[in-house]
């Protein structure tokens, strides 16, 4: 699943700190999440700790030109942690020390920091974040459903064009769907999906986390050349106090990861330019606008879901 790429990045220890650029509206800020400021110094400290425990990493990063990329990953993880904490408070979600220990054990135990960007000092905090994200997915998975209109595209440029057309209103949506369906493309209105019927889609795409009126364009399978362009008509996200179960934690973690997007939309995430731009679909920093995983056009007057 896409969100699993985060842990692939962690395993490879693939990114570090950029040395230039200004803060996002407050000097010395790596990012601002709602009213919470994440200092650049926090990213720098983590960066130094990674290099201290992985001394062979520094020449590799220099040779590969990956200092900036590591900075983006670290900054993105700190934003993720703050989003998880805020989402947990909003939803009354808590995790026990045993759940955090279980998460660490899934990663290989306390020694799991070797060769990764975890450090002994933040392993517990990172495990807490992922435990909270998993519980967020568990809380909503059984009650998640979405109704949407959609079409397809084969290139990023085509997907962007169709997304902006869909955002122009119902008449433009009907025209686009009719034209694409007439040309033999998969395109239809009023499609209804439940997360329980499409767990892979719920865990690997932002489709179930966008508020009504949002237009999304993304590749359900990365680098496939097949783009889904969708207008979300209705969304149900009913919390289930006692979920039935039967879904693995990795899927729930993927679902919870995308549900962090509703918190990000509501409170706002402002990223320092030194770390690139914020990808509102994948919820992570990327080098520039052309490297986001797609397009998300919010409904006019939206304040987030």
Steps between C-alpha positions, in 0.01 A plus 500: 500500500613857440525601861736207548754702306549706814637196675705406198657845526559447868661164436733642239565819697466694182476879572649806687516872557499779245718792584308795357157649472271697723254386762123460444387827650701470820879517512665172584194286425529179302122483486189631671215256561194690613632713784793269574847600381761238414844664533771451240727425797298187570568373149868594531534317831344187356722532194811514719387200704450293184849584375650430842359149514549430127846649425519328160185684392657845467733423205218306332266794527765739374584277205135447406396859562239386751540749783191692398298184462582384850392838636164464329445157649586613851288814476215297353513248782482779759194641324347152495560465873327831570206414273463163674496664842242756393281239330519280810385786723216586263379141497570400859752236392766373739753219484653296780865442572443140395378611157809717462722209605321273254566751221870515588514121502340492155789716381754261652523614861714772658788406272282598202671839484805352329517614138187712533410857586348393830728586790495350848371834620198522270412135435227503766349822360501370144338174610235698689423698185448189291292335774275808508470501121405131504233562764364793298456265205340239723255754643361601160566215258169316537300822457689657208312541172527737207287588196681658206500582129810396312691471179854398409813651348829360375736788572553745784418795274176340385405417858563859609292637213209268574518573874468873436212436262320295764547784748305738273161365601238235425454591135874468435507165684211361293663620180834341586351166606277481194789578266736250661239225526411560134868457413507164678675611817383377839297797623180518704306697758365397838740216576473378860775320690538383859841455655405152620440403136815669368759483780797528266364817342415647840853429626690623196313805369349824636157420353335424835650797682382790281202712592205534259573739216870413487652401166785250512736378229752227579641168384346215702812304412809726505677548165233299319403773256137450599352798684168513681330839490212516745254747647389393847123546529435347842717365778404308810750461779308356791717391793440144611556455877538122470624416149439148380864439415629272229725766344874488554678782680702595192178577313363693797823697522467592133140611549595699810786665314267643239247598766769729640422704190169613647688644797760656268221661295327634809797645688731571206860394438754764396840363402825696487620537138833353606327160506319539170119504478228316687331217310134520614420151371793303636538731802876540475752751366619463140767701315261703281144523369578269206584216740178494699308174464210675334252782540249592768261786429297595806139616471460877502453634850627179657654511845602135502325180610 
